[in-house]
Every structure is written in C-alpha cells, then in structure tokens.
Amino acid sequence: MAVVLGGRGDWPGGGDGDVPDAKEEEDVGVAVQDHDERVLRRFIGQDDGAACYGGLPWWCTPPGQPMEEAAEAADREPDRGAPLLDAVEPLTPSPETDPDILEYPAPEQVTSLHCAVFRQDQASVDRLLAEGADPDEPDYAGSGDTPLMQAATAGHLGIVRSLCAAGCSVDARRVNGQSALMLCVVSRASRRSPRLLMQLLEALLAAGADPCVREKLRGQTALHALAKLVAADPAEPHLLTALRLLAQRAQPHGVNAQDHRRRTALHHLASRACARPEPYEILLEARADPALQNARGDTPLVEFLENAPERAEHGEEVVRLLCGAGVARRNTQYGESLLHVAARRNRLAAVRAALEAGADPAHQDLRGNTALHLAASRGYKDVVAELLAVPGCPLNATNRDGLTPLHVAVESGFVDVVNTLLGAEGVDVGPSVLELAQQEYRLRAQPQLARTLACELDRRLSMSLSPSMAPSPASTRPPSTCSLASCATTACEYLAWHSARR
C-alpha cells in the first residue's frame, strides 16, 4: 500500500491518466487534516478494508513505505504533511496488527515479475527475466497492466530499460488505450522529476515506442499530455528536451494529431497561456501546423489570445510565431476571424500581425460585426486608430442590428473612441447617431457625447450650407462650452438639412 497526495489518475488501474487538478489535491488535504479514515481509505484504494495497492496484496510493497511517503510529505509541506503521519499509521497494516497479512518475503522468494516491479527490486527483475519470465504477461490478479506499464507509471528507469532489453512489447496498451509512453508522461514520479521523464522517454523511444498511440477516452497522444506539462513550466530545460524528442519522433503526422476536440499539441500549449516561445518553436520545427482548427474553429493563436494575459511576457513573439496567411483567413464557428479576436481582446500587436498576414478588415462575423465594431464597442482607442489607418476599412458598415461602429461607440459611451471615429474621413453621422446621443439618460450621464456630436455637425453644416444658411456662431463653440440647448438646436438643423437632401 502506498499513500499518494493527489488524484487517482496516476494509480495503476485508476482514473483517466490525466494531471490531477487542484480540487483533487484539496480533497486529499481535507481528508488528512480531518483524519477522516473513511475518505482516506477511498483515496488509497482500500474501500473494502483490505490492505491493497493497485490490486496487489500489501506485502508486495516494501515495509514502512506508506510511512516513508508520509514523512517525505511532512518534510515538503509541514502544514499539510505532518498530520498525515498520524492519519496513515492506523491505516498501515502489518502482520502484527492484521493476521490476514502475509509476512514480507525475501527477494529470492519473489516469483512474480509484477511484485518485483512494485518492490522496485531491480535485482529480482533481472533474475526473473534471465529465468525466462514473460515480460508482457498482464497482471491478471490486479490492474491488468504489463510490467512495463507498471514500471513506467512508477518511474523505475532501470526496470524500464531491463524490460525493453528483454524484448517486451513497448506499445502494449491498457483497456483505456494508454501505452507505457503515455503512462510515463502522466505519472506522478515523472512530474516530480523532469529529468527522469526525459530519460524514460529516451529509453522507450529507443526501444521503438510509437508516439502516435492514442488513448481512448480523449483521443490524446503522449505529445498532447507532454504539452500540458510543458505549458505549466515552459522554462524547464529537461521538459523542453523531452518535448523535442517526442515531437521529432512523432513528425510528420503525429505532431499534428488531434484529440476528441480536434486540439493539437499547439492548441494545448496555447490554451494554457504558455507565453514563452521555446515550446512553440520546437513544435513548429517539427512541422506542426498552426493553421489547424479545433472543434470550435479556433487556431492555436486564437486560443492564445483568448487565454493569455493582455501584457504577457514574450506574448508578441508567440503571436509572430503562430500568425501567418493561413491563420489570418481562418474563421471560428461564430464567424470571427483572427482580426476579430485580436480587436475584441485589445491585442494591438496581434491586430498588426493579422493585418500584415492579409486579414480582411471588412469581414463580418455571424452578427454582422467587423473588427472595428468590436473594438469601438469596448473602447479600445488604439485598436480603433490602427484599423482606421488601413485603406479600405469599412467605416460605415452596419451589423445585423443596423449599427455602425460610431453607433456602438456612442451607445457604449466611449467619448475618446467617438472622437477618433469622427476624425476619420468619410464617417457618416446620421440621424440615428444623434438620437442615441440625445436619449435622456445618456444626456444626463454623458453630456459630452452630445456636445461632441453637435460640434461635429456644426462643422459639417458650415461646410455644406450656403453662408446665408450657416448656423449661428454660438453653435460653433468648442465642445466643452456648448450647452445642451445648443446641441438640440444643432441637431434639429442637421436633421432638417439631412431630410431635405434625401
């Protein structure tokens, strides 16, 4: 029996093999702190009261191993680990406390290759293999794993090498489709030691392990699982080396393998907001395709923009790596292009990269919004100015609600954006814009909008009408000095003139 602080995904025969989340960690901590033996028994795999681990009898693990692990936990995290010593001791059976437990056998008495693997007994493993033990025999009494799966899960590098040298099947799979390569990536031992993970991958790949094997639950490969680990610590050199090994062996098809949600390894890096360029460079050198889309139609760059912090370090470099002509012309399931997402997320560098890659500023999403609509509705003045500088930018395009970018800027109350739009040549200030600005609640809350529009209308009227029909000088005062009454007068004049022209 071995006590583990975490979810059941790493235990032989338990969980889905994915990285345990914070909720699982918290549950175990609560059980330990409360000395809740019932809950703790469930987490250590002995609901029925029998002392076991992974389906094997207690005597297959070294004596005192649970207490040793509890002591290590206490050293690492005194606040959480110290109470574990008290909680584990009554749950650790021994021949003295439980008459049903057999005496722990001597190494020469071990006849099962599985027991030798669980005991981390390299000498017994080598002896049994030399005596002709089958290195691929499943553990019929327990999880059904082969010795290689058990050794990869536990992180026994020497035993993995011995089993590979004995000619074991390195691509044997669990019922859920996980191979030894996947198990060594998701195991707790490998996550504790990136260097060990790198060495395990080297040994398995040298023995001919197939990196394209998919597990059945999510359709993920070992490269998907490794990308998640790298995203959590992208500066760790051993993890980067492991990623390079696996990506180079998986190319050209495995590096672009898509899971049940059509996500590639690049998607997993980007969706976890990995802002360092090195992991992306490794995958792109292995011919990963940044234009592939997931089930929502998102490319890796779209995933990155949606999840990474606005001012992430090295974020602009990641954008340059993942952006290209093929990426800029992909649309999500909502009809948004890369330019839409960049404008909506206020990513000025991504907006520039998308425009340089040939993104169409006139493209409309399913609601008829252009990128200019989205930036104006959120008050992103710099993005609006960048889009206005693009030749052919549709200044007066209407969405499905009949609103132009100026409409949504006025409706949202962003005076700076309204001034920026009014400064662009060709922006139409129609009657509906005036109506929005002069709504009673908006006049009370933001009178500056009405003043700004009134002064712009004064300017346009003075340029369009004859001198005899020009508005009075009082209405051409700066916005800060225009009264609401003069705004209403100017609006009425403009509406009459606009109707006459129609």
C-alpha positions as CSV (number, residue, x, y, z in Angstrom):
1,M,0.0,0.0,0.0
2,A,1.3,3.5,-0.9
3,V,-0.4,6.7,0.1
4,V,-0.3,9.4,-2.6
5,L,-1.2,13.1,-2.2
6,G,-3.3,13.7,-5.2
7,G,-6.0,12.3,-7.6
8,R,-6.4,8.7,-8.6
9,G,-5.3,9.3,-12.2
10,D,-1.7,8.1,-11.5
11,W,-2.6,4.9,-9.7
12,P,-2.4,1.6,-11.6
13,G,-5.9,0.9,-13.0
14,G,-7.4,4.1,-11.7
15,G,-8.5,7.4,-13.2
16,D,-8.0,8.6,-16.7
17,G,-4.3,9.2,-16.5
18,D,-4.6,13.0,-16.7
19,V,-2.9,15.5,-14.4
20,P,-4.9,15.8,-11.1
21,D,-6.5,19.1,-10.6
22,A,-6.4,21.4,-7.6
23,K,-9.8,20.2,-6.4
24,E,-8.5,16.6,-6.1
25,E,-5.4,17.9,-4.2
26,E,-7.7,19.9,-1.9
27,D,-9.9,16.9,-1.2
28,V,-7.0,14.8,-0.1
29,G,-5.7,17.6,2.1
30,V,-9.1,17.9,3.8
31,A,-9.2,14.2,4.5
32,V,-5.7,14.2,6.0
33,Q,-6.4,17.3,8.1
34,D,-9.7,15.9,9.4
35,H,-8.2,12.4,10.0
36,D,-11.1,11.1,8.0
37,E,-10.1,7.4,7.7
38,R,-13.1,6.6,5.5
39,V,-12.3,9.2,2.9
40,L,-8.5,8.5,3.1
41,R,-9.2,4.8,2.6
42,R,-11.0,5.6,-0.6
43,F,-8.2,7.7,-1.9
44,I,-5.6,5.0,-1.1
45,G,-7.7,2.3,-2.8
46,Q,-8.9,0.2,0.1
47,D,-12.6,0.9,0.3
48,D,-13.3,-2.7,1.3
49,G,-10.9,-2.6,4.2
50,A,-8.4,-4.9,2.6
51,A,-4.8,-3.7,2.5
52,C,-4.0,-3.3,-1.2
53,Y,-2.5,-1.1,-3.8
54,G,-3.4,-1.4,-7.4
55,G,-5.0,-4.7,-6.7
56,L,-1.8,-6.3,-5.2
57,P,-1.5,-7.6,-1.7
58,W,0.1,-5.4,0.9
59,W,3.3,-7.5,1.1
60,C,4.2,-6.6,-2.5
61,T,5.3,-3.1,-1.3
62,P,8.3,-2.5,1.0
63,P,7.6,-2.4,4.7
64,G,7.0,1.1,6.0
65,Q,6.7,2.6,2.5
66,P,3.4,4.5,3.4
67,M,5.1,5.9,6.5
68,E,8.1,6.9,4.4
69,E,6.0,8.7,1.9
70,A,4.1,10.5,4.7
71,A,7.5,11.6,6.2
72,E,8.6,12.9,2.8
73,A,5.3,14.8,2.6
74,A,5.8,16.3,6.0
75,D,9.3,17.5,5.0
76,R,8.0,19.1,1.8
77,E,4.8,20.7,3.3
78,P,4.9,20.7,7.1
79,D,1.5,22.2,7.5
80,R,-0.3,19.6,5.3
81,G,2.1,16.7,5.6
82,A,2.6,16.4,9.4
83,P,-1.0,15.4,10.2
84,L,-0.6,12.7,7.5
85,L,1.8,10.7,9.7
86,D,-0.9,10.4,12.3
87,A,-3.6,9.6,9.8
88,V,-1.6,6.9,7.9
89,E,-0.2,4.9,10.8
90,P,-3.5,3.3,11.8
91,L,-4.2,2.5,8.1
92,T,-0.9,0.7,7.6
93,P,-1.5,-2.9,8.2
94,S,1.3,-5.3,9.4
95,P,1.5,-9.0,10.3
96,E,1.3,-8.0,13.9
97,T,-1.9,-5.9,13.6
98,D,-3.6,-7.9,10.9
99,P,-3.4,-11.7,10.9
100,D,-4.6,-11.9,7.3
101,I,-1.4,-10.2,6.1
102,L,1.4,-12.5,4.9
103,E,5.0,-12.0,6.0
104,Y,7.0,-9.8,3.7
105,P,9.1,-12.3,1.6
106,A,12.8,-12.1,1.0
107,P,14.0,-11.0,-2.5
108,E,15.0,-14.6,-3.6
109,Q,11.4,-15.7,-2.7
110,V,9.7,-13.3,-5.1
111,T,8.4,-15.3,-8.0
112,S,6.2,-12.7,-9.7
113,L,7.6,-10.2,-12.1
114,H,4.8,-7.8,-11.1
115,C,5.7,-8.0,-7.4
116,A,9.4,-7.4,-8.2
117,V,8.4,-4.3,-10.2
118,F,6.3,-2.9,-7.4
119,R,9.0,-3.6,-4.9
120,Q,11.4,-1.5,-7.1
121,D,13.6,-4.6,-6.9
122,Q,16.0,-4.3,-9.9
123,A,17.9,-7.5,-9.0
124,S,14.8,-9.6,-8.8
125,V,13.5,-8.2,-12.1
126,D,16.8,-9.1,-13.8
127,R,16.8,-12.6,-12.2
128,L,13.3,-13.3,-13.3
129,L,13.9,-12.1,-16.8
130,A,17.0,-14.2,-17.1
131,E,15.0,-17.2,-15.8
132,G,12.5,-16.8,-18.7
133,A,9.7,-14.8,-17.1
134,D,7.3,-13.3,-19.7
135,P,7.9,-9.5,-19.8
136,D,4.5,-9.0,-21.4
137,E,2.4,-11.0,-19.0
138,P,-0.6,-8.9,-17.8
139,D,-1.3,-8.6,-14.1
140,Y,-4.3,-10.9,-14.1
141,A,-4.8,-10.5,-10.3
142,G,-4.9,-6.7,-10.3
143,S,-4.9,-3.9,-12.8
144,G,-4.1,-5.9,-15.9
145,D,-1.0,-3.8,-16.7
146,T,2.1,-5.3,-18.1
147,P,5.3,-5.0,-16.1
148,L,6.5,-2.2,-18.4
149,M,3.3,-0.2,-17.8
150,Q,3.8,-0.6,-14.0
151,A,7.5,0.4,-14.2
152,A,6.7,3.4,-16.4
153,T,3.9,4.6,-14.1
154,A,6.2,4.2,-11.0
155,G,9.1,5.9,-12.8
156,H,11.6,2.9,-12.4
157,L,14.1,3.8,-15.1
158,G,16.4,0.8,-14.6
159,I,13.5,-1.6,-14.7
160,V,12.1,0.0,-17.8
161,R,15.5,-0.4,-19.5
162,S,15.7,-4.1,-18.4
163,L,12.2,-4.9,-19.7
164,C,12.9,-3.1,-23.1
165,A,16.2,-5.0,-23.4
166,A,14.2,-8.3,-22.8
167,G,12.1,-7.6,-25.8
168,C,8.9,-6.6,-24.2
169,S,6.1,-5.0,-26.2
170,V,6.6,-1.3,-25.7
171,D,3.3,-0.4,-27.4
172,A,1.1,-2.7,-25.3
173,R,-2.0,-0.7,-24.2
174,R,-4.4,-0.6,-21.2
175,V,-8.1,-1.1,-21.7
176,N,-8.4,2.7,-21.9
177,G,-5.8,2.8,-24.7
178,Q,-2.8,4.2,-22.7
179,S,0.6,2.9,-23.6
180,A,3.7,2.9,-21.4
181,L,4.8,6.1,-23.2
182,M,1.6,7.9,-22.2
183,L,1.8,6.5,-18.6
184,C,5.4,7.7,-18.0
185,V,4.3,11.3,-19.1
186,V,1.2,11.4,-16.8
187,S,2.8,9.6,-13.8
188,R,3.4,11.5,-10.6
189,A,7.0,10.3,-10.5
190,S,7.8,11.9,-13.8
191,R,6.1,15.1,-12.9
192,R,8.3,15.3,-9.8
193,S,11.4,14.8,-11.8
194,P,11.5,16.2,-15.4
195,R,15.0,14.7,-15.8
196,L,13.5,11.3,-15.1
197,L,10.8,11.9,-17.6
198,M,13.3,12.8,-20.2
199,Q,15.3,9.6,-19.5
200,L,12.2,7.4,-19.6
201,L,11.1,8.9,-22.9
202,E,14.6,8.3,-24.3
203,A,14.6,4.7,-23.2
204,L,11.1,3.9,-24.6
205,L,11.6,5.8,-27.9
206,A,15.0,4.0,-28.3
207,A,13.1,0.7,-27.9
208,G,10.7,1.7,-30.7
209,A,7.7,3.1,-28.8
210,D,5.1,4.6,-31.1
211,P,4.4,8.3,-30.1
212,C,1.2,8.3,-32.2
213,V,-0.7,5.8,-30.0
214,R,-3.9,7.4,-28.7
215,E,-5.7,6.7,-25.5
216,K,-9.4,6.0,-26.0
217,L,-11.1,8.5,-23.6
218,R,-9.9,11.8,-25.2
219,G,-8.0,10.5,-28.2
220,Q,-4.8,12.1,-27.0
221,T,-1.3,11.0,-27.6
222,A,1.7,11.3,-25.3
223,L,2.6,14.6,-27.1
224,H,-0.7,16.1,-26.0
225,A,0.0,15.1,-22.4
226,L,3.5,16.4,-22.5
227,A,2.4,19.7,-24.0
228,K,0.3,20.2,-20.9
229,L,3.3,19.6,-18.6
230,V,5.5,22.0,-20.6
231,A,2.9,24.7,-20.5
232,A,3.0,24.6,-16.7
233,D,6.8,25.1,-16.7
234,P,7.9,26.2,-20.1
235,A,11.4,27.2,-18.9
236,E,12.4,23.7,-17.6
237,P,15.2,22.5,-19.9
238,H,14.5,18.8,-19.3
239,L,10.9,19.2,-20.3
240,L,11.9,21.1,-23.4
241,T,14.4,18.3,-24.3
242,A,11.6,15.7,-23.8
243,L,9.3,17.7,-26.0
244,R,11.9,17.9,-28.7
245,L,12.5,14.2,-28.6
246,L,8.8,13.3,-28.8
247,A,8.0,15.9,-31.4
248,Q,10.8,14.8,-33.7
249,R,9.8,11.2,-33.4
250,A,6.1,12.0,-34.0
251,Q,6.6,14.0,-37.2
252,P,5.1,14.5,-39.7
253,H,1.6,13.2,-38.8
254,G,1.8,12.6,-35.0
255,V,2.9,16.2,-34.3
256,N,-0.5,17.4,-35.8
257,A,-2.6,14.6,-34.2
258,Q,-6.0,16.0,-33.0
259,D,-7.9,14.7,-29.9
260,H,-11.6,14.3,-29.5
261,R,-12.0,18.1,-29.6
262,R,-9.6,18.4,-32.6
263,R,-6.9,20.0,-30.5
264,T,-3.3,19.6,-31.4
265,A,-0.3,19.9,-29.1
266,L,0.0,23.5,-30.2
267,H,-3.6,24.1,-29.0
268,H,-2.8,22.6,-25.6
269,L,0.2,24.9,-25.2
270,A,-1.8,28.0,-26.3
271,S,-4.9,27.3,-24.3
272,R,-2.8,27.1,-21.1
273,A,-1.4,30.6,-21.9
274,C,2.2,29.4,-22.4
275,A,3.8,32.7,-23.2
276,R,7.4,31.5,-23.8
277,P,8.3,31.0,-27.4
278,E,10.7,27.9,-27.0
279,P,7.9,25.2,-26.8
280,Y,6.2,26.7,-29.9
281,E,9.5,26.8,-31.8
282,I,10.2,23.1,-31.0
283,L,6.8,22.0,-32.4
284,L,6.9,24.3,-35.4
285,E,10.4,23.0,-36.2
286,A,8.8,19.5,-36.2
287,R,6.3,20.8,-38.8
288,A,3.4,21.4,-36.6
289,D,0.6,23.3,-38.5
290,P,-0.5,26.5,-36.8
291,A,-3.5,26.8,-39.1
292,L,-5.3,23.7,-37.8
293,Q,-8.6,24.4,-36.1
294,N,-10.2,22.8,-33.1
295,A,-13.9,21.8,-32.8
296,R,-14.8,25.5,-32.2
297,G,-12.8,26.6,-35.2
298,D,-10.1,28.2,-33.1
299,T,-6.5,28.1,-34.3
300,P,-3.7,27.9,-31.6
301,L,-3.2,31.7,-31.9
302,V,-6.9,32.3,-31.2
303,E,-6.6,30.1,-28.2
304,F,-3.6,32.0,-27.0
305,L,-5.3,35.4,-27.4
306,E,-8.3,34.2,-25.6
307,N,-6.4,32.8,-22.6
308,A,-3.1,34.6,-22.2
309,P,-2.8,37.8,-20.1
310,E,-3.0,41.0,-22.1
311,R,0.6,42.0,-21.2
312,A,2.1,38.6,-21.1
313,E,5.9,38.5,-21.3
314,H,7.1,37.3,-24.8
315,G,3.4,37.4,-25.9
316,E,4.2,39.4,-29.1
317,E,6.9,36.9,-30.0
318,V,4.4,34.0,-29.7
319,V,1.9,35.9,-31.8
320,R,4.6,36.3,-34.6
321,L,5.4,32.6,-34.4
322,L,1.8,31.4,-34.7
323,C,0.5,34.0,-37.2
324,G,0.5,33.5,-40.9
325,A,-1.6,33.9,-44.1
326,G,-3.4,30.6,-43.5
327,V,-4.1,31.5,-39.8
328,A,-5.4,35.0,-40.6
329,R,-8.0,33.7,-43.0
330,R,-9.5,31.1,-40.7
331,N,-12.8,31.8,-39.1
332,T,-14.2,30.4,-35.8
333,Q,-17.7,28.8,-35.5
334,Y,-19.0,32.3,-34.7
335,G,-17.6,33.7,-37.9
336,E,-14.8,35.6,-36.2
337,S,-11.5,36.0,-37.9
338,L,-8.2,36.4,-36.2
339,L,-8.6,40.1,-36.6
340,H,-11.9,40.0,-34.8
341,V,-10.5,38.1,-31.8
342,A,-7.4,40.4,-31.6
343,A,-9.6,43.5,-31.7
344,R,-12.0,42.1,-29.2
345,R,-9.2,41.2,-26.8
346,N,-7.4,44.5,-27.2
347,R,-4.2,42.9,-28.6
348,L,-2.6,45.6,-30.7
349,A,0.4,43.5,-31.7
350,A,-1.9,40.7,-32.9
351,V,-4.1,43.2,-34.8
352,R,-1.0,44.4,-36.7
353,A,0.2,40.9,-37.3
354,A,-3.2,39.8,-38.7
355,L,-3.3,42.8,-41.0
356,E,0.2,42.1,-42.2
357,A,-0.8,38.5,-42.9
358,G,-3.6,39.6,-45.1
359,A,-6.6,39.7,-42.8
360,D,-9.7,41.4,-44.3
361,P,-10.9,44.3,-42.1
362,A,-14.3,44.2,-43.9
363,H,-15.0,40.6,-42.8
364,Q,-18.2,40.3,-40.7
365,D,-19.0,37.7,-38.1
366,L,-22.3,36.0,-37.7
367,R,-23.8,39.1,-36.1
368,G,-22.5,41.3,-38.9
369,N,-19.8,43.0,-36.7
370,T,-16.5,43.9,-38.2
371,A,-13.3,44.1,-36.1
372,L,-13.9,47.9,-35.9
373,H,-17.4,47.3,-34.4
374,L,-15.8,45.1,-31.7
375,A,-13.0,47.5,-30.8
376,A,-15.3,50.5,-30.8
377,S,-17.9,48.8,-28.5
378,R,-15.2,48.1,-25.9
379,G,-13.5,51.5,-26.0
380,Y,-10.1,50.2,-27.4
381,K,-9.0,53.5,-28.8
382,D,-5.5,52.3,-30.0
383,V,-7.0,49.4,-31.9
384,V,-9.7,51.6,-33.5
385,A,-7.0,54.0,-34.7
386,E,-4.9,51.1,-36.1
387,L,-7.9,49.8,-38.0
388,L,-8.9,53.3,-39.3
389,A,-5.4,53.6,-40.8
390,V,-6.0,50.5,-43.0
391,P,-7.0,51.5,-46.6
392,G,-10.5,50.3,-47.4
393,C,-11.6,49.8,-43.8
394,P,-15.4,49.9,-43.8
395,L,-16.1,52.9,-41.6
396,N,-19.9,52.8,-42.1
397,A,-20.6,49.1,-42.3
398,T,-23.7,48.1,-40.4
399,N,-24.2,44.9,-38.4
400,R,-27.4,42.9,-38.2
401,D,-28.9,45.4,-35.8
402,G,-28.2,48.2,-38.3
403,L,-25.5,49.8,-36.2
404,T,-22.2,51.3,-37.5
405,P,-19.0,51.4,-35.4
406,L,-19.9,55.0,-34.5
407,H,-23.3,53.8,-33.3
408,V,-21.8,51.2,-30.9
409,A,-19.2,53.7,-29.6
410,V,-21.9,56.2,-28.8
411,E,-24.2,53.6,-27.3
412,S,-21.3,52.3,-25.1
413,G,-20.4,55.8,-24.1
414,F,-16.7,55.9,-25.1
415,V,-16.0,59.6,-25.9
416,D,-12.4,59.1,-26.9
417,V,-13.4,56.4,-29.5
418,V,-16.2,58.7,-30.8
419,N,-13.7,61.5,-31.3
420,T,-11.3,59.1,-33.1
421,L,-14.0,57.8,-35.4
422,L,-15.2,61.4,-36.2
423,G,-11.6,62.3,-37.1
424,A,-11.7,59.7,-39.9
425,E,-12.7,60.9,-43.3
426,G,-15.9,59.5,-44.6
427,V,-17.6,58.6,-41.3
428,D,-21.3,59.1,-41.5
429,V,-23.1,60.9,-38.7
430,G,-26.7,60.1,-39.4
431,P,-29.9,61.0,-37.5
432,S,-29.9,57.7,-35.6
433,V,-26.5,58.5,-34.1
434,L,-27.9,61.8,-32.8
435,E,-30.9,60.1,-31.4
436,L,-28.7,57.7,-29.4
437,A,-26.7,60.7,-28.1
438,Q,-29.7,62.6,-27.1
439,Q,-31.6,59.9,-25.2
440,E,-32.5,61.4,-21.8
441,Y,-30.4,59.0,-19.6
442,R,-27.4,59.4,-21.9
443,L,-27.7,63.2,-21.8
444,R,-27.7,63.1,-18.0
445,A,-24.9,60.6,-17.7
446,Q,-22.6,61.7,-20.6
447,P,-23.5,65.1,-22.0
448,Q,-20.0,65.3,-23.6
449,L,-21.2,62.8,-26.3
450,A,-24.0,65.1,-27.4
451,R,-21.7,68.2,-27.3
452,T,-19.0,66.4,-29.4
453,L,-21.6,65.3,-32.0
454,A,-23.1,68.8,-32.0
455,C,-19.8,70.5,-32.7
456,E,-19.1,68.0,-35.5
457,L,-22.5,68.7,-37.0
458,D,-21.7,72.5,-36.8
459,R,-18.6,71.8,-38.7
460,R,-20.3,69.8,-41.4
461,L,-23.2,72.2,-41.7
462,S,-20.8,75.2,-42.1
463,M,-19.1,73.3,-44.9
464,S,-22.3,72.2,-46.6
465,L,-24.7,75.1,-46.3
466,S,-24.5,78.4,-48.0
467,P,-23.3,81.4,-45.9
468,S,-26.8,82.6,-45.5
469,M,-28.0,79.3,-44.1
470,A,-24.9,78.7,-41.9
471,P,-25.6,78.1,-38.2
472,S,-25.0,80.9,-35.7
473,P,-21.5,81.4,-34.3
474,A,-22.7,80.3,-30.8
475,S,-23.2,76.8,-32.1
476,T,-19.6,76.6,-33.3
477,R,-18.0,76.9,-29.9
478,P,-15.7,74.2,-28.6
479,P,-17.4,71.0,-27.2
480,S,-16.7,72.0,-23.6
481,T,-18.6,75.3,-23.9
482,C,-21.6,74.0,-25.9
483,S,-24.8,73.9,-23.9
484,L,-27.3,71.0,-24.2
485,A,-29.8,73.5,-25.6
486,S,-27.4,74.4,-28.4
487,C,-26.9,70.7,-29.0
488,A,-30.6,70.2,-29.5
489,T,-30.8,73.2,-31.9
490,T,-27.9,72.0,-34.0
491,A,-29.3,68.5,-34.1
492,C,-32.7,69.8,-35.3
493,E,-31.0,71.9,-38.0
494,Y,-28.9,68.9,-39.2
495,L,-31.9,66.7,-39.2
496,A,-33.9,69.1,-41.3
497,W,-31.0,69.5,-43.7
498,H,-30.4,65.8,-43.9
499,S,-34.1,65.2,-44.7
500,A,-34.1,67.8,-47.4
501,R,-31.1,66.2,-49.1
502,R,-32.8,62.8,-49.0
